Amino acid sequence: MKRGFLAALLLSGASLALACSDTTSTAGAAGLSGTYDVVLSNQLVFVTSQDRDELRVLDLTRTPREFIPAPNPLEPLAIPVIARPDSLTRDVGYNDKGEDVSGPYIYARSSGGRGISVVAADRARLNEVTRLATGQLITAFAAHAPVAEGAPSVLYYALQTRPEAAEQLCGPFGGGVVMRQDLPGPEGFDAATLPPALPVFCLKPADTVMSMLTLPARADRVDSLVVAIRNVSGTSRLVRVVADGASVEIPYKRPRPAPYAVPNYADLVDIPARLVATHPSYEVQRAKVEGVCPAGTQERTLEDGTTICIEAWPAGRFVFVVLDELTCNSSDCEGVIALDNGPKPVEEPSPAPVLARDITGAAMLTLRPSAGLPTGLTLRTGLEVRELLADSVAYLTAIPLLGIMPSSDGRITLFRADERRPFNLDRNSNNTPLNSSVVAELRDNNELARTDQFQGITVVQPGCPQATDSTNVTAFLCNGSVPNGTYRFVFQGVLPGLVGLSRDLTQEDPPLLVETTLATARGVSAGDSIILANNAGACAAVIPILRLEDQGNGLTRLFPDLSDPAVAAAAEPCASYPLFTVRAGPNVKPFVLYAGAETRDTYLQRLNVNETYTVSTFLDYYYHPDGFDLGLEPPKSPTTYVPAPLSLTMTPTIGAGSRLAAGDRYVVTLLPRFRRYVFGVDTSQSSGLAVYTLPASVVATDVAGASLAYVAYPSADGVLQVALESITDNLDNLTYLRAFQ
């Protein structure tokens, strides 16, 4: 993610203070200033030092890890580049197996700039070999490594307006252009003999290229680009083009986003994108079915003689995009989606690429950050992550294709890019996802669990299968749609706000009359109970309410029912008690319902026995669990999941005349059994990482068997190293982080 977007976020509240920590988690002082982007090449992390017009280089092969020193070892190496660099890219290459390899160059530009620095990425050189002057505003760039021995590196860059060199192809008027610049290797680089840049794709008027990438390049094929375009009219589109000057756009499409609906591939719309990324080849192991490898896999024999089934996915099969929330007009505008280029993305790319399907075969759901907006994206093979599963045991898991997405709320999301869906860490030790369930516990007035637990609640999503592992509840639930939450059904509970109120002791006729402003708001009704109290405690008498009378001044009078001699006799000693509380009666709406703790702010409503409370009338699937069968092609019949919108209801079934006593409560906890892989940074003052609040771009790699991610932090002018095989999910981490500033 580049400077313009991050600058707005920084101004909105992120700290720009510079700090050098004295904790063990911070090291590698390099004098960074203006750290907006990072790029990885040859196990070197290149970092922008924008305010110094330089790049710094973090060497991942050094022990201890540090920035490469300058000839004067007291200073880090600085590579002078164009003024105020804030965007980097590299030569992306793929070997014969489709694995990611580094090319000879990395490239630097600045937002609003007209030049590009070409920097030799080999650790023996690490110098700017040339500076390309384009004469026009550059908005995006991408490059690929030489496709054969002696072939050039190829740099593509998008210009906001057309130079004269592009007028013959594109005409003198209209929009910008994507240019191609061939670059010989650094060994024999001669800027004087550099071939001219050539136009390869003409943009429409008022178009701006936000991001672009090169799909895997081959010597026998013309290069293909994926280009994210925004128009000043407020629209965006994502297209694939062949870089041959023909200006033919192959649009990427997705089903029109509609909440609570199975995607319809007959109704496709343009994709608003502001950042694009693709991946090298990767392999996924599949289980045998009745001793036979499933279709689409190959059997492979291991060294010990056992055989496994391998499903191979070629480089460039999927393009992952960060949606452009500024031009998106649907309800699904924040996060990452993937587009499918077809099973042979280089030889026979799909003529109509559309939204990818996830591992279940259903249309992929948007991968959303926990909050905020995505600020970076990278995809990497060959990494391991630490998964703390439902048994509280940590497992190291090799991920075929890992996605890493920082976001503006300061948190970082990991996702299964190979499955095109989020991690679900709520799995058992057999790697089996757990089904959604509900747990209810019957407690007494003192919050102690009663020994005689029994079912008194039903939880239902209509049409969904019965949840067999729920506790003290009859439940029917669909996995992947249940919200998380705790609800408390208090039998004859105290009404919120009507606790310990003062009463007028001068009122003698009728006796024990009380007044309150909250009677209507809290649903007080005849048959509810008044409990009198003083500083020593509550009166033993439970006084029924006979009737209510609105006084017209905001007060409501609650008249006690003293017709029962026993009640009148029990209440007489309490006539002088100055305080009163109102509790739900046993016959009319005896349950008082809260969401969470029992406070006046979490009060929901009162319920009768067998009266339904609807948690939500509109629920959609936020995750496709294994076995999800809606939107499959061809569809299954009958399906085991229910089309959205889903509703979720809860109903108390035992009440008056049952075994419940006043103050007993059911504490009902909904368990979606879904836990994403999201983590943050401990930014407390004592952590030494207080300014690491806003992450930006990210890279990741394996370093001597360790899976490490490197995240640029403009808020800190630093880079944070994250040990993926040691980090703890859903917490703010301090250990296994190392800051370089």
LINMO-V157908 format. One record per run of one state. SS is the DSSP state (2 for helix, 1 for strand, 0 for the rest). FROM is the first residue (numbers start at 0). TO is the last residue. Records with the same first field share a line. If there is no record, write none. Layout:
# LINMO-V157908
SS->FROM-TO, FROM-TO
This chain:
# LINMO-V157908
0->0-1, 11-24, 27-36, 41-42, 52-52, 59-64, 67-67, 69-74, 76-77, 80-85, 94-98, 109-113, 120-126, 133-136, 144-151, 159-162, 170-175, 183-184, 188-189, 193-196, 202-205, 214-222, 231-233, 242-247, 251-251, 255-266, 270-271, 277-280, 286-287, 289-290, 292-296, 301-305, 313-316, 323-334, 340-342, 344-346, 348-352, 355-355, 357-361, 363-365, 367-372, 374-376, 380-381, 388-392, 399-400, 407-410, 416-419, 422-425, 427-431, 433-435, 443-447, 449-455, 460-464, 466-469, 471-471, 476-483, 491-492, 494-499, 502-512, 516-527, 534-535, 538-541, 550-554, 560-563, 572-577, 583-589, 595-601, 607-610, 619-644, 652-663, 671-675, 681-683, 687-693, 703-704, 713-716, 723-730, 733-735, 740-740
2->2-10, 49-51, 163-169, 185-187, 190-192, 564-571, 684-686
1->25-26, 37-40, 43-48, 53-58, 65-66, 68-68, 75-75, 78-79, 86-93, 99-108, 114-119, 127-132, 137-143, 152-158, 176-182, 197-201, 206-213, 223-230, 234-241, 248-250, 252-254, 267-269, 272-276, 281-285, 288-288, 291-291, 297-300, 306-312, 317-322, 335-339, 343-343, 347-347, 353-354, 356-356, 362-362, 366-366, 373-373, 377-379, 382-387, 393-398, 401-406, 411-415, 420-421, 426-426, 432-432, 436-442, 448-448, 456-459, 465-465, 470-470, 472-475, 484-490, 493-493, 500-501, 513-515, 528-533, 536-537, 542-549, 555-559, 578-582, 590-594, 602-606, 611-618, 645-651, 664-670, 676-680, 694-702, 705-712, 717-722, 731-732, 736-739
